[in-house]
Structures are given as structure tokens and as C-alpha cells.
Amino acid sequence: MSQILIVWVSKNKLESFENNEKDPLSLEGLKHLLMKTLDTKAPFATSEFDIWKYALKKVISIVTHDRKTELSKCDADEFNEVKTHLTPFTYYIDLNRMDVDEIMKYIEPVNIFSIEKLKDIYCSKARDKELPNIRGIPVFKWKNSESEKQLIVSNDGYTVGMKPNNSNINLYWNLSTTEQNYHGWVLGSDGYVYRKNRWKWYDAEMKVGNHVTIFLDISTVDKRRKCKCSFSINGKARKPVVSGYGWDDIPSQVYPVVSLGCGSDLRIEPVSTRI
């Protein structure tokens, strides 16, 4: 598999190939991809557990000649043949990037990883030495929703824009608020940071053509993961960590959200998982 193909496949979720009649990956090609990207520092779109699920489905499909898709439906001979095909992948799938529940429920029953290997992984997780769930740099793409007609997703999912609105439209909503939870941390183009109904000057104004880098510093405190956030504009010196107003207690699982006006255009690019 050429390096160009490896880069292209890495940037696409493997699950997107499952229903594709022309899946670009053979079983040998998948093994080569995982071998070449095991310790990659390049962008990679698929989580380690989803790699496992994709490999398992591919093997089951090969063994049963597309008659079955689940391991539980395979007979004893098919099960053993699936194990034989999957065993070489144990060298290129990193269990330390999976949750304990995923390993216990989905990996252990297949019985292809040694007991010693599983013990090492569980010990590593007990000491909070687990790795991120994605090898390399996580890849973020804009979701192309068929129900949303005003958004234009292009550049293979990396660029999103708003269609110009040249007509007059009146829209009305009736909203019923039953509970309020504040989950947003916002850097405004005006250079202020916002949280709930409070804001503070951050000296990070954005203009057309600017590149904004988001830094998330994740740490473990009392077995709970927390992260702090800071920004930089156009690769200049990183601004101080935003403090106060709830910026000191951001959960470890966050999602990038962008607000665009009509005619706006924005592109998201992976940079690095470690600073």
C-alpha cells in the first residue's frame, strides 16, 4: 500500500467503507495500514475500538462468504477460522486505547489476546496510563446533514459554509424550557470569551483569513479528568489559559461547535494531540 493511499484511508472512518461495494481495503491491506500507523503522528479518523469492529466484520464476511455479520451467529468451525484470521492483528491493535468495558465485553470473548497482555493493559489503566482512543491526530469533519439545506459541506468534509440568503423569510419557534444546563465555552470573534451570561476580554480578535488554534490541556485530578483551554491566533504566541467564569472546570469530553452567518466559510484542520 503506497504512502499516499495510507494517508487517504487514514483520514476516512473505516466504518464508511463497510457498505461500500468497492471497499478499498483487503484484509492484507488493512493489516498493512494498521502496521504503518500504529505509532503515527499523522491525522487518523477511526478510534481503536472501531478499528477492531471493522476488522471483525470484514473477517466474518470473508469466512462466511457474506452470509453472516455477527460472531454470535457463527458456528464452531467458523468461529475458529475467524480467530485464525484475526490473530495477526493483535500486533497492530492497541488495547490501551480502548475502554475497559469494551475490552471485557467485546475483545476477551474472542480469545485471541494472551492473558499476560490483558493483565498488562488492565494494570496500565489502573495506573491512569491509558492512551487516547485514537492513534495519531484525531480528524474532525463537518457532518453533512441532508435535512440542513443552508449549509454547504465541501473539501471532503473539512470546509463548511452558509449559502447566501437573498430572500426575506420569517421564522417562528415556540420554545418550552424545562431545564437549563450550560455546556458552552465560547471564543467570540470580538476577542471576548463567554460562559453562561458572563464574559471577559481575552485579546484574541478574529478577522477573515485568520487561523485559530484551540489548546485543551487535559489532566487527571482525583480520578476525574478535567481540561483547561487556551487559544492562539495565526500561530502567534499562545494566550494564557482562560480562567474564571467556569473555564476552570471543562469536562474532558467536548465537541467543537461553530456559529456561522450567511455567506460565511470555515475550515477545521487537525494540528496535534500533544503540546
ZAMARGU-4260 file (C-alpha; in steps of 0.2 Angstrom, whole numbers, plus 5000, padded with zeros to 4 digits):
<rodrens>
0) 5000/5000/5000 | 5008/5017/4995 | 5010/5031/5007 | 4998/5042/4998 | 4984/5028/5000
5) 4988/5026/5018 | 4986/5045/5021 | 4969/5045/5011 | 4962/5030/5020 | 4968/5036/5037
10) 4958/5052/5035 | 4942/5042/5032 | 4932/5032/5045 | 4934/5014/5041 | 4916/5011/5045
15) 4912/5022/5030 | 4919/5008/5019 | 4908/4994/5026 | 4893/4997/5015 | 4904/5002/5000
20) 4904/4988/4986 | 4921/4994/4982 | 4929/4993/4999 | 4947/4999/4995 | 4954/4988/5009
25) 4958/4970/5008 | 4962/4960/5024 | 4980/4961/5020 | 4979/4980/5016 | 4970/4983/5032
30) 4984/4974/5042 | 4997/4984/5032 | 4988/5001/5036 | 4987/4997/5055 | 5006/4992/5055
35) 5011/5008/5046 | 5000/5019/5058 | 5002/5010/5075 | 5013/5025/5082 | 5008/5038/5069
40) 5008/5056/5072 | 4998/5060/5057 | 4979/5063/5056 | 4969/5047/5059 | 4950/5047/5059
45) 4945/5030/5067 | 4945/5025/5085 | 4955/5010/5090 | 4938/5001/5095 | 4930/5005/5079
50) 4946/4998/5070 | 4943/4981/5079 | 4924/4981/5074 | 4929/4985/5056 | 4942/4971/5056
55) 4930/4958/5064 | 4916/4962/5052 | 4927/4960/5037 | 4934/4944/5043 | 4917/4937/5047
60) 4911/4942/5030 | 4926/4933/5022 | 4924/4917/5032 | 4905/4916/5030 | 4905/4922/5012
65) 4894/4937/5016 | 4881/4926/5024 | 4884/4932/5042 | 4889/4948/5050 | 4890/4944/5069
70) 4902/4932/5078 | 4887/4926/5089 | 4879/4918/5073 | 4895/4909/5068 | 4896/4890/5071
75) 4911/4882/5080 | 4921/4880/5064 | 4918/4897/5058 | 4922/4905/5075 | 4939/4896/5075
80) 4943/4902/5057 | 4938/4920/5062 | 4951/4918/5076 | 4964/4912/5065 | 4962/4927/5053
85) 4961/4940/5067 | 4976/4934/5077 | 4989/4943/5066 | 4980/4959/5070 | 4984/4958/5089
90) 5001/4965/5085 | 4994/4981/5077 | 4978/4985/5088 | 4982/4994/5104 | 4970/4989/5118
95) 4977/5003/5129 | 4967/5014/5118 | 4950/5006/5122 | 4939/5007/5137 | 4939/4993/5150
100) 4921/4989/5147 | 4925/4987/5128 | 4939/4975/5131 | 4929/4964/5143 | 4913/4964/5133
105) 4920/4963/5115 | 4938/4958/5115 | 4940/4945/5128 | 4927/4933/5122 | 4936/4931/5105
110) 4951/4925/5115 | 4965/4930/5103 | 4975/4941/5116 | 4985/4932/5129 | 4981/4933/5147
115) 4998/4942/5150 | 4993/4955/5138 | 4976/4958/5145 | 4984/4959/5163 | 4996/4972/5157
120) 4983/4983/5149 | 4972/4982/5165 | 4987/4987/5176 | 4991/5001/5164 | 4973/5008/5165
125) 4973/5006/5184 | 4988/5017/5185 | 4980/5030/5173 | 4992/5027/5159 | 4980/5023/5146
130) 4982/5031/5129 | 4970/5042/5119 | 4956/5032/5110 | 4963/5037/5093 | 4980/5034/5086
135) 4989/5049/5078 | 4980/5066/5077 | 4960/5065/5078 | 4952/5070/5062 | 4936/5081/5064
140) 4925/5084/5049 | 4909/5093/5047 | 4893/5082/5046 | 4883/5084/5030 | 4865/5083/5035
145) 4853/5081/5021 | 4840/5090/5032 | 4850/5106/5033 | 4849/5115/5016 | 4858/5131/5021
150) 4875/5123/5025 | 4887/5118/5011 | 4900/5105/5016 | 4915/5103/5004 | 4933/5099/5003
155) 4930/5081/5009 | 4921/5087/5024 | 4934/5099/5031 | 4925/5115/5025 | 4908/5121/5029
160) 4899/5137/5023 | 4882/5146/5023 | 4873/5148/5007 | 4869/5167/5004 | 4851/5171/5008
165) 4844/5183/4996 | 4826/5181/5001 | 4815/5188/5015 | 4810/5174/5027 | 4800/5175/5043
170) 4803/5161/5055 | 4794/5157/5071 | 4798/5145/5085 | 4788/5141/5101 | 4801/5135/5114
175) 4797/5127/5131 | 4812/5127/5143 | 4811/5113/5156 | 4829/5114/5162 | 4844/5124/5159
180) 4862/5117/5159 | 4876/5127/5152 | 4888/5117/5142 | 4896/5130/5131 | 4913/5139/5131
185) 4914/5152/5118 | 4928/5162/5110 | 4920/5176/5101 | 4927/5185/5085 | 4926/5201/5095
190) 4941/5195/5106 | 4930/5191/5121 | 4927/5174/5129 | 4909/5169/5135 | 4902/5157/5148
195) 4884/5157/5154 | 4879/5176/5154 | 4897/5182/5158 | 4911/5187/5148 | 4929/5194/5149
200) 4941/5202/5137 | 4954/5189/5130 | 4963/5199/5117 | 4960/5187/5103 | 4950/5196/5090
205) 4947/5186/5074 | 4946/5193/5056 | 4943/5185/5039 | 4958/5174/5034 | 4964/5171/5052
210) 4968/5154/5059 | 4963/5150/5076 | 4971/5136/5086 | 4962/5128/5101 | 4973/5121/5115
215) 4965/5108/5128 | 4976/5104/5142 | 4969/5088/5150 | 4974/5082/5167 | 4968/5069/5180
220) 4963/5075/5197 | 4955/5063/5210 | 4952/5051/5196 | 4942/5064/5187 | 4948/5071/5170
225) 4947/5089/5168 | 4954/5101/5155 | 4958/5119/5153 | 4958/5129/5137 | 4968/5142/5128
230) 4969/5149/5111 | 4981/5157/5098 | 4978/5167/5083 | 4988/5165/5067 | 5001/5154/5075
235) 5007/5168/5087 | 5011/5166/5105 | 4998/5155/5114 | 4987/5166/5125 | 4986/5162/5144
240) 4974/5148/5150 | 4956/5156/5151 | 4952/5156/5170 | 4936/5160/5180 | 4918/5160/5175
245) 4918/5141/5174 | 4933/5140/5162 | 4942/5131/5175 | 4931/5115/5175 | 4928/5110/5157
250) 4924/5091/5155 | 4936/5080/5146 | 4924/5076/5133 | 4920/5091/5122 | 4914/5095/5104
255) 4919/5109/5093 | 4904/5120/5089 | 4904/5135/5077 | 4891/5148/5073 | 4891/5155/5055
260) 4882/5169/5047 | 4875/5169/5029 | 4889/5168/5017 | 4902/5163/5030 | 4915/5149/5026
265) 4926/5140/5039 | 4938/5125/5038 | 4944/5114/5053 | 4961/5107/5052 | 4970/5094/5064
270) 4986/5100/5072 | 4992/5090/5086 | 4986/5079/5101 | 5001/5084/5112 | 5009/5100/5116
</rodrens>
